Amino acid sequence: MKYLRIIILTFVVLNITSCKKMLDVNKDPAFPQTTKAEYLLAPIQFQMANNTATDNRVIFKYTQDMVGQDQTTFTIAWEKHGYQSNSDVGGSMWRMVYIGLGLNLEEMIKEAEASNKWTYAGIGYAIKAWGYQLLTDIHGPVVLDDVFKNQLEFRYQDQPEVYARVREWSQKALECFNKPDADGVAGLLAGVSGDQIYKGDRPKWRKFIYGLLAQQYSHFINKPQFNTQYADSVVKYVDLSFANSTEDATINFGGNTSGSGGDSNPFSQNFGIYTATATTSSTFGRIAQPIVNLLTGGVRGTPAVDPKTSVDPRLTRMINPVPSTGIYRGAFPFNGNATVPHILGALSGTSLVPFPGKYLYSNNARYPIMSYAQLQFAKAEALFKKGNSGGALTAYQNGIRGHMEFINLYGRNGTPAVAVITPAEINAYMISSEVAQTGTALTIADIMQQKYIAQWGWAGMEQWSDLRKYHYDPLIYKNYIQLQSGDFFEKNNGKYAYRLRPRYASEYSFNRNEYNKWGCGEDGYHTLETWSNLP
């Protein structure tokens, strides 16, 4: 019996050892299955640009930054504030947060905290907060506590809980930035494959976090406590954030190919390549009329008809005129077809090679994530709501000048580069009738329309938050093309869009119970206002 026990014990030990060897078969010191924070950050930051740009293709239809050329059923649906059925279009941010960033971001934070790479950890928490804030801004309820759990169904949580978690992660990021890094971390962050936004500059990352918090509170203008509480938070965090446009958060893309040139450059074809003789990928990116109106006298007056020049120097730097005519013209939603396309200036220049582009839609352009100008307009809005017209005027004018600086810093790519906006041009515009000169003359329409210009072509998600919180008000957004009763998507019941339904297949195919619980599959779900918008 004793020998039998020994034989059995030996057999068990051998089997355990064999199983361990079998399970360890993929462990190779030359090919580790865990990675380091420094290998993950740059690809994570690419996801920030890639997915915001991809969802902007449809959000720009709602905000009327851009419309389609060939009026397909797809294009018309979004321009009519509808959606495309049985499609993941409009689900890129969902995919980014849960997959593109997902476990990679969790692993980066975890490895950074374990190895005293505190700057990496802080950046990780900042990006996590940013991602979830944008996700709930556009979708409303999202997966929060159940994310990455080993289960088949995941419950949604609404905006109050998500925004609170964003604030927690923001605080964690700030705490990480107060801890000393291990030796060598600064060099990794500053390297070619390091931090593509700030090269590990902690003070600037802190300002990014404060800017994110300012944006969150600025979404709550319809809450009864905005004037007494949230407006002060907007002002506080804007003042702690960017000092000027040189501190804007932008992602560095140094190439001129579809893989290295960023997601708005002409080679990506996300928004189309337009030339004097050729047009491709025209579904997403024809410049719409509102921005043309705003840049040609429409902020405080009447837009010019068939304009070729403007007192606003941004016109010639941001968009191109119609080839051969020199006239600046925009497209109208769902108004054109394949044989009679929209006629307007092209995004991407007028020469076949090398498609130099213009503004942010050109080779080697940095991809903006957050800007000083947009935050100054948020501050102006908050002060205006509080009745501080003098402070609002200063912030409003800072925002306009900040956007001019933004163009000079980030919007002069392409071959040849457009001319710098000169101080004389800026001053001429600032004393023109398009700019409020006193606090008593300043209106909320002045602030929000200038903010629309500053965010045009890149900040679609924040721009859509602005439009929604003012309910697409034609007295504020005077150049927004209001849809008439027969213009809306057939399932909208005459209402504008206020959220994107969860568009990723994981939700409507595999998380169907939760999807149905919130009514995400109902025809009018996308027209329901999100919590942040409600009083």
C-alpha positions as CSV (number, residue, x, y, z in Angstrom):
1,M,0.0,0.0,0.0
2,K,2.9,2.3,0.8
3,Y,4.4,1.7,-2.6
4,L,1.1,2.3,-4.2
5,R,0.7,5.7,-2.6
6,I,4.2,6.6,-3.8
7,I,3.4,5.6,-7.3
8,I,0.2,7.6,-7.3
9,L,1.9,10.6,-5.8
10,T,4.7,10.4,-8.4
11,F,2.1,10.1,-11.2
12,V,0.2,13.2,-10.0
13,V,3.4,15.3,-9.6
14,L,4.6,14.2,-13.1
15,N,1.2,15.1,-14.6
16,I,1.2,18.5,-12.8
17,T,4.7,19.2,-14.2
18,S,3.7,18.1,-17.6
19,C,0.6,20.3,-17.6
20,K,2.6,23.3,-16.5
21,K,5.1,22.7,-19.3
22,M,2.3,22.4,-21.7
23,L,0.7,25.7,-20.5
24,D,4.1,27.3,-20.6
25,V,4.8,26.4,-24.2
26,N,4.1,29.9,-25.4
27,K,6.3,31.6,-22.9
28,D,9.4,32.8,-24.7
29,P,11.9,35.2,-23.2
30,A,12.6,36.6,-26.7
31,F,8.8,37.2,-27.2
32,P,7.3,38.3,-23.9
33,Q,3.5,38.1,-23.5
34,T,3.4,41.2,-21.3
35,T,4.7,44.5,-22.6
36,K,6.0,47.8,-21.2
37,A,4.3,51.1,-20.9
38,E,6.7,52.8,-23.4
39,Y,5.7,50.3,-26.1
40,L,2.0,51.1,-25.7
41,L,1.7,54.9,-25.5
42,A,2.3,55.9,-29.1
43,P,-0.2,53.4,-30.5
44,I,-2.7,54.4,-27.9
45,Q,-2.4,58.1,-29.0
46,F,-2.8,57.1,-32.6
47,Q,-6.2,55.5,-31.6
48,M,-7.2,58.9,-30.1
49,A,-6.8,60.5,-33.5
50,N,-8.0,57.7,-35.6
51,N,-11.3,57.1,-33.9
52,T,-12.3,60.7,-33.3
53,A,-11.6,61.4,-37.0
54,T,-13.7,58.4,-38.1
55,D,-16.7,59.3,-36.0
56,N,-16.4,62.9,-37.1
57,R,-17.3,61.7,-40.5
58,V,-20.9,61.3,-39.3
59,I,-21.0,63.8,-36.5
60,F,-19.9,66.5,-39.0
61,K,-23.2,65.7,-40.8
62,Y,-25.1,66.7,-37.6
63,T,-23.0,69.8,-37.0
64,Q,-23.0,70.7,-40.7
65,D,-19.2,71.1,-40.8
66,M,-19.2,68.9,-43.9
67,V,-21.8,67.1,-46.0
68,G,-21.6,64.5,-48.7
69,Q,-21.3,65.1,-52.5
70,D,-23.0,62.1,-54.1
71,Q,-26.2,61.9,-52.3
72,T,-26.4,58.2,-51.4
73,T,-29.0,56.8,-49.0
74,F,-26.2,56.7,-46.4
75,T,-25.3,60.3,-46.8
76,I,-28.8,61.6,-46.7
77,A,-29.7,59.6,-43.6
78,W,-27.0,61.3,-41.4
79,E,-27.6,64.8,-42.9
80,K,-31.3,64.4,-42.1
81,H,-30.2,63.7,-38.5
82,G,-30.9,60.0,-38.9
83,Y,-28.6,57.0,-39.0
84,Q,-27.6,54.0,-41.1
85,S,-29.3,50.8,-40.1
86,N,-27.4,47.5,-39.5
87,S,-24.0,49.2,-39.6
88,D,-21.2,50.0,-37.2
89,V,-20.7,53.5,-38.8
90,G,-20.8,55.9,-35.8
91,G,-19.3,53.3,-33.5
92,S,-15.6,54.1,-33.7
93,M,-15.4,55.9,-30.3
94,W,-17.1,52.9,-28.7
95,R,-14.6,50.6,-30.4
96,M,-11.8,52.9,-29.3
97,V,-12.6,53.0,-25.6
98,Y,-13.3,49.3,-25.2
99,I,-10.9,47.8,-27.8
100,G,-8.5,50.3,-29.4
101,L,-7.5,51.6,-26.0
102,G,-9.2,49.0,-23.9
103,L,-6.9,46.5,-22.2
104,N,-3.8,48.1,-23.8
105,L,-4.4,51.2,-21.8
106,E,-5.2,49.2,-18.6
107,E,-1.9,47.3,-19.1
108,M,0.0,50.5,-19.7
109,I,-1.2,52.0,-16.4
110,K,-0.7,48.8,-14.5
111,E,2.9,48.3,-15.7
112,A,3.8,52.0,-15.3
113,E,2.6,52.0,-11.6
114,A,4.5,48.8,-10.9
115,S,7.7,50.2,-12.3
116,N,7.6,53.8,-11.1
117,K,6.9,55.2,-14.5
118,W,4.5,57.7,-13.0
119,T,4.4,60.0,-15.9
120,Y,3.2,57.2,-18.1
121,A,0.6,56.2,-15.5
122,G,-0.6,59.8,-15.3
123,I,-0.9,60.1,-19.0
124,G,-2.8,56.8,-19.0
125,Y,-5.4,58.0,-16.5
126,A,-5.7,61.3,-18.4
127,I,-6.4,59.5,-21.7
128,K,-8.8,57.1,-20.0
129,A,-10.7,60.1,-18.5
130,W,-10.8,61.8,-21.9
131,G,-12.0,58.7,-23.7
132,Y,-14.9,58.0,-21.4
133,Q,-15.9,61.7,-21.3
134,L,-16.2,61.9,-25.1
135,L,-17.9,58.5,-25.2
136,T,-20.7,59.5,-22.7
137,D,-21.0,62.9,-24.4
138,I,-22.0,61.3,-27.6
139,H,-23.7,58.1,-26.5
140,G,-25.2,58.9,-23.0
141,P,-25.3,55.5,-21.1
142,V,-22.2,53.3,-21.6
143,V,-20.5,50.3,-20.1
144,L,-18.5,51.4,-17.0
145,D,-18.2,49.1,-14.0
146,D,-18.7,45.9,-16.0
147,V,-16.0,46.7,-18.5
148,F,-13.4,43.9,-19.1
149,K,-15.2,41.5,-16.8
150,N,-15.2,37.9,-17.8
151,Q,-18.9,37.7,-18.7
152,L,-21.2,37.8,-21.7
153,E,-23.5,40.7,-20.8
154,F,-22.5,44.2,-19.6
155,R,-24.7,46.7,-18.0
156,Y,-24.8,50.4,-19.0
157,Q,-24.5,53.3,-16.6
158,D,-25.7,56.8,-17.3
159,Q,-23.8,60.1,-17.5
160,P,-23.8,61.2,-13.8
161,E,-21.8,58.0,-12.9
162,V,-19.5,58.3,-15.9
163,Y,-18.7,61.9,-15.4
164,A,-18.0,61.3,-11.7
165,R,-15.5,58.5,-12.7
166,V,-13.9,60.9,-15.2
167,R,-13.2,63.3,-12.3
168,E,-11.8,60.4,-10.2
169,W,-9.4,59.4,-13.0
170,S,-8.4,63.0,-13.5
171,Q,-7.5,63.2,-9.9
172,K,-5.5,60.0,-10.1
173,A,-3.6,61.4,-13.1
174,L,-2.7,64.6,-11.1
175,E,-1.6,62.4,-8.2
176,C,0.7,60.4,-10.5
177,F,2.3,63.6,-11.8
178,N,3.3,64.4,-8.3
179,K,5.4,61.2,-7.9
180,P,9.1,60.9,-9.1
181,D,9.8,58.7,-12.1
182,A,12.4,56.0,-12.3
183,D,15.6,56.8,-14.0
184,G,15.4,56.9,-17.8
185,V,11.7,57.5,-18.1
186,A,12.1,61.1,-19.3
187,G,14.2,60.0,-22.1
188,L,11.7,57.3,-23.2
189,L,8.9,59.9,-23.2
190,A,10.9,62.4,-25.2
191,G,12.0,59.8,-27.8
192,V,10.7,59.4,-31.3
193,S,8.3,56.6,-30.2
194,G,7.4,58.3,-26.9
195,D,4.7,60.7,-26.0
196,Q,3.4,62.1,-29.3
197,I,1.5,65.0,-27.6
198,Y,3.7,66.6,-25.0
199,K,6.9,64.5,-24.9
200,G,6.2,63.8,-21.2
201,D,5.8,67.5,-20.2
202,R,4.0,67.1,-16.9
203,P,2.8,70.7,-16.5
204,K,1.2,70.6,-19.9
205,W,-0.5,67.2,-19.2
206,R,-1.9,68.8,-16.0
207,K,-3.3,71.6,-18.1
208,F,-4.9,69.1,-20.4
209,I,-6.7,67.5,-17.5
210,Y,-7.9,70.9,-16.2
211,G,-9.2,71.6,-19.8
212,L,-11.1,68.3,-19.8
213,L,-12.8,69.2,-16.5
214,A,-13.6,72.7,-17.8
215,Q,-15.3,71.1,-20.8
216,Q,-17.3,68.7,-18.6
217,Y,-18.8,71.5,-16.5
218,S,-19.4,73.6,-19.6
219,H,-21.9,71.0,-20.8
220,F,-24.2,71.6,-17.8
221,I,-25.6,75.0,-18.8
222,N,-29.2,73.7,-18.5
223,K,-28.7,72.6,-14.9
224,P,-30.3,75.0,-12.3
225,Q,-27.0,75.2,-10.4
226,F,-24.9,76.2,-13.5
227,N,-24.8,80.0,-12.8
228,T,-24.1,79.5,-9.1
229,Q,-21.7,76.5,-9.2
230,Y,-20.7,74.9,-12.5
231,A,-19.9,78.2,-14.2
232,D,-17.3,78.9,-11.5
233,S,-15.8,75.5,-12.1
234,V,-15.5,76.2,-15.8
235,V,-13.7,79.5,-15.2
236,K,-11.4,77.9,-12.5
237,Y,-10.3,75.0,-14.7
238,V,-9.9,77.1,-17.9
239,D,-7.6,79.4,-15.9
240,L,-5.6,76.4,-14.7
241,S,-5.4,75.1,-18.3
242,F,-3.6,76.3,-21.5
243,A,-2.0,79.7,-21.3
244,N,-1.9,80.1,-25.1
245,S,-2.2,78.1,-28.3
246,T,1.4,76.8,-28.1
247,E,0.1,74.5,-25.3
248,D,-2.7,73.0,-27.3
249,A,-3.0,69.2,-27.2
250,T,-2.1,68.0,-30.7
251,I,-0.9,64.6,-31.9
252,N,2.2,64.6,-34.1
253,F,1.9,62.9,-37.5
254,G,5.1,63.5,-39.4
255,G,4.4,61.6,-42.6
256,N,2.6,62.0,-45.9
257,T,1.2,58.6,-46.5
258,S,-2.1,57.0,-45.4
259,G,-0.3,55.2,-42.6
260,S,1.9,58.1,-41.3
261,G,0.1,61.2,-42.2
262,G,-2.7,61.3,-39.7
263,D,-6.5,60.9,-40.2
264,S,-7.3,64.2,-41.7
265,N,-4.6,64.3,-44.3
266,P,-5.6,63.8,-47.9
267,F,-3.9,60.5,-48.3
268,S,-6.1,58.9,-45.6
269,Q,-9.2,59.6,-47.8
270,N,-11.3,59.7,-44.6
271,F,-12.8,63.0,-45.9
272,G,-11.9,62.6,-49.6
273,I,-9.2,63.8,-52.0
274,Y,-10.4,66.7,-54.2
275,T,-8.5,68.1,-57.2
276,A,-9.2,70.3,-60.1
277,T,-9.8,67.3,-62.3
278,A,-10.6,64.4,-59.9
279,T,-12.8,63.6,-57.0
280,T,-12.7,60.5,-54.8
281,S,-14.1,59.4,-51.5
282,S,-16.8,62.0,-51.8
283,T,-19.3,60.6,-49.3
284,F,-17.9,62.3,-46.2
285,G,-16.2,65.6,-46.9
286,R,-17.7,68.5,-48.8
287,I,-17.4,71.8,-46.9
288,A,-20.9,72.9,-45.9
289,Q,-22.3,76.4,-46.2
290,P,-22.3,77.5,-42.5
291,I,-18.6,77.9,-42.2
292,V,-18.5,79.9,-45.4
293,N,-21.2,82.2,-44.1
294,L,-19.4,82.6,-40.8
295,L,-16.1,83.5,-42.4
296,T,-17.7,86.0,-44.9
297,G,-19.7,88.3,-42.7
298,G,-22.2,86.0,-41.1
299,V,-21.2,86.1,-37.4
300,R,-22.8,89.5,-36.7
301,G,-24.1,90.5,-40.1
302,T,-25.2,89.2,-43.5
303,P,-22.9,86.7,-45.3
304,A,-21.5,87.9,-48.6
305,V,-22.9,86.5,-51.8
306,D,-20.3,84.7,-54.0
307,P,-17.4,86.0,-51.9
308,K,-13.8,86.1,-53.1
309,T,-12.3,87.9,-50.1
310,S,-13.2,88.7,-46.5
311,V,-12.1,90.8,-43.6
312,D,-11.8,87.5,-41.7
313,P,-8.3,86.3,-42.6
314,R,-9.2,82.7,-41.7
315,L,-11.3,82.3,-44.9
316,T,-8.3,82.0,-47.2
317,R,-6.3,79.9,-44.7
318,M,-9.0,77.3,-43.8
319,I,-10.8,76.5,-47.1
320,N,-10.2,76.7,-50.9
321,P,-12.4,78.6,-53.4
322,V,-14.1,76.9,-56.3
323,P,-11.4,76.1,-58.9
324,S,-11.2,78.7,-61.8
325,T,-13.7,81.1,-60.2
326,G,-12.1,82.1,-56.9
327,I,-15.5,82.1,-55.3
328,Y,-15.9,80.6,-51.9
329,R,-19.0,78.4,-51.7
330,G,-20.4,75.8,-49.4
331,A,-22.7,72.8,-49.9
332,F,-26.2,72.3,-48.4
333,P,-27.4,69.1,-46.7
334,F,-29.0,66.5,-48.9
335,N,-29.0,68.9,-51.9
336,G,-27.3,67.4,-54.9
337,N,-26.7,64.2,-56.8
338,A,-24.1,62.2,-58.7
339,T,-24.7,64.1,-61.9
340,V,-25.1,67.6,-60.3
341,P,-22.7,67.5,-57.4
342,H,-22.4,70.2,-54.7
343,I,-20.2,73.0,-56.0
344,L,-17.8,74.3,-53.4
345,G,-14.1,74.7,-52.6
346,A,-12.2,71.5,-52.0
347,L,-10.7,70.4,-48.7
348,S,-7.5,69.0,-50.2
349,G,-6.2,71.5,-52.7
350,T,-6.4,71.8,-56.5
351,S,-3.2,70.0,-57.8
352,L,-3.2,66.3,-58.6
353,V,0.2,65.7,-57.0
354,P,1.1,65.7,-54.2
355,F,-2.4,66.6,-52.9
356,P,-1.0,69.3,-50.5
357,G,-4.3,70.1,-48.8
358,K,-5.2,73.0,-46.6
359,Y,-5.6,73.9,-42.9
360,L,-5.7,70.6,-41.0
361,Y,-6.4,68.6,-44.1
362,S,-2.9,68.4,-45.5
363,N,0.3,66.5,-45.3
364,N,2.2,66.6,-42.0
365,A,-0.6,68.3,-40.2
366,R,-0.8,67.8,-36.4
367,Y,-4.1,66.4,-35.2
368,P,-5.8,68.6,-32.6
369,I,-7.4,67.1,-29.5
370,M,-8.0,70.2,-27.4
371,S,-7.2,73.9,-27.9
372,Y,-6.7,77.1,-25.9
373,A,-9.2,78.9,-28.2
374,Q,-12.1,76.5,-27.5
375,L,-11.5,76.7,-23.7
376,Q,-11.4,80.5,-23.8
377,F,-14.9,80.4,-25.5
378,A,-16.1,78.0,-22.8
379,K,-14.9,80.6,-20.2
380,A,-16.6,83.4,-22.1
381,E,-19.8,81.5,-22.1
382,A,-19.7,80.7,-18.4
383,L,-18.9,84.3,-17.5
384,F,-21.7,85.6,-19.8
385,K,-24.1,83.3,-18.1
386,K,-23.1,84.7,-14.7
387,G,-23.6,88.2,-15.9
388,N,-19.9,89.2,-16.0
389,S,-20.0,90.8,-19.4
390,G,-16.6,92.4,-19.1
391,G,-14.8,89.2,-18.3
392,A,-16.8,87.4,-21.0
393,L,-15.7,89.9,-23.6
394,T,-12.0,89.4,-22.7
395,A,-12.2,85.6,-22.9
396,Y,-14.2,85.9,-26.1
397,Q,-11.6,88.1,-27.8
398,N,-8.8,85.8,-26.4
399,G,-10.6,82.9,-28.1
400,I,-10.7,84.7,-31.5
401,R,-7.0,85.7,-31.3
402,G,-6.2,82.2,-30.0
403,H,-7.7,80.6,-33.1
404,M,-5.7,82.9,-35.4
405,E,-2.6,81.7,-33.5
406,F,-3.9,78.1,-33.8
407,I,-4.0,78.5,-37.6
408,N,-0.5,79.9,-37.7
409,L,0.9,77.1,-35.6
410,Y,-1.0,74.1,-36.9
411,G,-2.9,75.0,-40.1
412,R,-0.3,76.1,-42.5
413,N,0.8,72.7,-44.0
414,G,0.7,71.7,-47.6
415,T,2.7,72.9,-50.6
416,P,2.9,75.8,-50.8
417,A,2.0,76.7,-47.2
418,V,-0.5,79.5,-46.8
419,A,0.7,82.8,-45.6
420,V,0.9,83.5,-41.9
421,I,-2.0,85.6,-40.6
422,T,-0.3,88.9,-39.8
423,P,-0.9,91.1,-36.7
424,A,-2.3,93.7,-39.1
425,E,-4.9,91.3,-40.4
426,I,-5.8,90.1,-36.9
427,N,-6.2,93.7,-35.7
428,A,-8.3,94.7,-38.7
429,Y,-10.7,91.8,-38.0
430,M,-10.8,92.5,-34.3
431,I,-12.0,96.0,-34.8
432,S,-14.5,95.0,-37.6
433,S,-18.2,94.8,-37.2
434,E,-17.9,91.0,-37.0
435,V,-16.5,91.2,-33.5
436,A,-18.3,92.6,-30.4
437,Q,-16.4,95.6,-29.1
438,T,-18.0,96.0,-25.7
439,G,-19.4,93.8,-23.0
440,T,-22.9,95.3,-23.4
441,A,-22.8,94.5,-27.1
442,L,-21.6,90.9,-26.7
443,T,-24.2,88.1,-27.1
444,I,-24.2,84.4,-26.5
445,A,-24.5,84.0,-30.3
446,D,-21.2,85.9,-30.8
447,I,-19.5,83.5,-28.4
448,M,-20.9,80.3,-29.7
449,Q,-20.5,81.1,-33.4
450,Q,-16.9,82.1,-32.9
451,K,-16.4,78.9,-31.0
452,Y,-18.0,77.0,-34.0
453,I,-15.4,78.5,-36.3
454,A,-12.5,77.6,-33.9
455,Q,-13.7,74.0,-33.7
456,W,-14.7,73.6,-37.3
457,G,-13.1,70.6,-39.0
458,W,-11.7,68.8,-36.0
459,A,-13.6,69.1,-32.7
460,G,-16.9,67.7,-33.9
461,M,-17.8,66.0,-30.6
462,E,-17.4,69.2,-28.5
463,Q,-19.1,71.2,-31.3
464,W,-22.1,68.8,-31.2
465,S,-22.3,69.1,-27.4
466,D,-22.6,72.9,-27.9
467,L,-25.3,72.6,-30.5
468,R,-27.3,70.2,-28.4
469,K,-27.2,72.1,-25.2
470,Y,-28.7,75.1,-27.1
471,H,-31.1,72.8,-28.9
472,Y,-29.9,73.9,-32.3
473,D,-31.3,77.4,-31.5
474,P,-31.4,79.5,-34.7
475,L,-31.1,82.7,-32.7
476,I,-27.7,81.5,-31.5
477,Y,-26.5,79.4,-34.4
478,K,-27.7,81.8,-37.0
479,N,-25.9,80.1,-39.9
480,Y,-26.9,76.6,-39.0
481,I,-29.2,75.3,-41.8
482,Q,-32.4,74.5,-40.0
483,L,-34.2,71.4,-41.1
484,Q,-37.9,71.9,-42.1
485,S,-40.6,69.4,-41.1
486,G,-40.2,67.3,-44.2
487,D,-36.4,67.3,-44.1
488,F,-35.9,65.0,-41.1
489,F,-35.1,61.3,-41.2
490,E,-38.3,59.3,-41.5
491,K,-37.9,57.8,-38.0
492,N,-37.2,61.1,-36.2
493,N,-40.7,62.5,-35.9
494,G,-39.4,65.9,-36.8
495,K,-36.6,65.9,-34.1
496,Y,-32.9,66.6,-34.2
497,A,-30.3,64.0,-33.2
498,Y,-29.1,64.2,-29.6
499,R,-27.1,61.0,-29.2
500,L,-25.6,58.1,-31.1
501,R,-27.0,54.7,-30.3
502,P,-24.4,52.1,-29.3
503,R,-23.3,51.2,-32.8
504,Y,-20.8,48.5,-32.3
505,A,-21.8,44.9,-33.2
506,S,-20.9,43.7,-29.6
507,E,-24.0,45.6,-28.4
508,Y,-26.8,45.1,-30.8
509,S,-25.7,41.5,-31.5
510,F,-24.3,40.1,-28.2
511,N,-25.3,42.5,-25.5
512,R,-28.9,42.7,-26.7
513,N,-30.7,42.5,-23.4
514,E,-29.0,45.6,-22.0
515,Y,-29.3,47.3,-25.4
516,N,-33.0,46.7,-25.4
517,K,-33.4,47.6,-21.7
518,W,-32.3,51.2,-22.5
519,G,-34.4,51.3,-25.7
520,C,-31.3,51.6,-27.9
521,G,-33.0,49.8,-30.8
522,E,-36.1,52.0,-30.8
523,D,-36.6,54.2,-33.8
524,G,-36.4,57.5,-32.0
525,Y,-33.7,56.6,-29.4
526,H,-31.1,58.9,-31.1
527,T,-33.4,61.9,-30.7
528,L,-33.6,61.6,-26.9
529,E,-31.7,64.2,-25.0
530,T,-28.8,63.0,-22.8
531,W,-28.8,63.6,-19.1
532,S,-26.2,66.5,-19.4
533,N,-28.6,68.4,-21.6
534,L,-31.6,68.1,-19.3
535,P,-32.6,70.6,-16.5
